[in-house]
Amino acid sequence: MRRELVILLVLCSVFMAIGCAEQGAEEGPAGEEPAEEATPVEAVTPGPTVTPVDEEAATEETPGLPINGETVEVMIEDNAFNPATVNISAGDTVRWTNLDSTPHAVRGPTFGIENLGPGASYEFLFTDQGTYEYYCSIHPEMRGTVIVEEE
């Protein structure tokens, strides 16, 4: 009986050691959880600027547009776009930065982002002349305008 008890204890110890070793293998270095696979998210970033939506528009193949146009800043604060209207040239970029503590959206006819978190930015390169009205789909009373003129 004593021999069986010793064997049982040894087997339990071995199984526990194997279980702990397998659990540790799933964790990263220093006990960190394994990284999940990255899921592509359309222009949602907490912090750094998002890549322009229309990257091809600023290539050398686009006649009449500067490759490195101006970047105009629009701040989102106190549930408003500031400035509400910007005048830019074709080839310029508008960067919206959310300075509020709640998410906002920027929705225009050919551009936009649905969830721009606090501190995040979104950029769009405007290549065509025209007047582009946009709004926040989360707070529809927030409205703005981008007027794109020929350079």
N, C-alpha and C positions, 0 to 999 in steps of 0.2 A: 504494500500500500504506500509506503514511504517512497519507494522508487518511482511509482506512477505519479505521485505528487511532485517530485523533483522534475520529472520529464515534462509534466504539464506546465510547471512554472518556467522552465527553459523555453518551451514552445511559445508560451504567451509572451515572454520577453523578446524572442526572435520576431514574432508577428508585430509586436509594438515597435520594434526598431525598424522593421521594413516599412510599416505605415508612416512613421515619422520621417524616414528618409524619402519616401515618395512625396509626402506633403511638402517637404523642404525643396524638392526638385521642381515643384510647380512654382515656388516663389522665386523671385529674382534675387540679386545680391543683397545681402544684409536684411533678408526677410521681407523684401518688397514684393508686392503682388505682381503677377505677370502683366505686362502691358497688353491692353486690348488692341485689336487691329484698328487702324485709323479708318473712320468713316468719312467719306467726302461730304463736306458741308458747303453749301453755296454762300460764299462771302460772309461767313459768320466768324468773327474773331473777337476774343476779349483782349484788346490791346492793340497789337500791331495793325498797320494798314492792310487792307485787302487789295489784291491784285486788280488792276483795271479790268473792267468787263470786256472792253473791246480792244484787245492787245494788238491785233493786226492793223488797226487803223493808223498806227504811228510808225509804220515801216517806210523805208525809202521808196517803196513802190506806190505810195499814196502821193500823187502830185499836188503841190500847193500847200501841203501841211507840214509844219515844222515837226521834226522828230522829237524834240524836247520842248514842248509847249509849256506854258505857265500852269501852276497849280493854284487854284483859288480855294480858300478854306471857307466852309460853312459850319458853324458851330451849332450843335443842338443843345439848347439849355433853356430851362424854365418852360418846357413844352412848346418851343418855338424854334424855327430855323433862323439863324442870325448870320449874315443878312438874309432876309426873305427873298430878295431878288439879286442875282449876280449877272453882270454883263461880261462875257468872255469872247475870245476869238476861237474859230474852228481850230482844233488841234490842242486846245487847252483841256485841263483836267479839273474836275471839281472834287474836293475831298470833304465829306461830311464826317464830323467827329461828334460822338455822343458824350456830352459832358454831364448829362443828367444821371440820376441813380436808378433809372428805370429803362428798359429797352424801348427802342423806337424803330420805325421802319422808314425807308425812303422808296417811294413807288412813283416812277415816271413812265411815260409811254414806251420807252425802249431800254430802260435801266431800272435797277432797284435791288433792294435787300429787305427781307421781311423781318429779320431780327438782328438789330444792331445793338449789342449789349453796352452797358456802361463802360466808357473808356475806349470803345472800339471805333474804328474808322472804316469808311467805304469810299472808294474812288471810282469815277467813271470818266473816260476820255470822250469828249464830244468832238465829232468829226464833221457833222453836218450842220449847216446854218438852220436857225429856227428858234422858236420859243417853246421851251419844254416846261410845262407845269407839273409839279410833283407834290406829294403829300405823304403823311405818315398814316399807314393803314391801321395802326394801333390807336392813334389819336387823330381822326380825320379832320379836326379843326386846324391842325398844323399843315400849312401850305407854303410852297415856295415856287420860285420861277428861275430858270436858267435861260438867258437870252444869248444865243450863239450868233455872232456876227462874222462876216468874212474878215480875214486878217488884213 
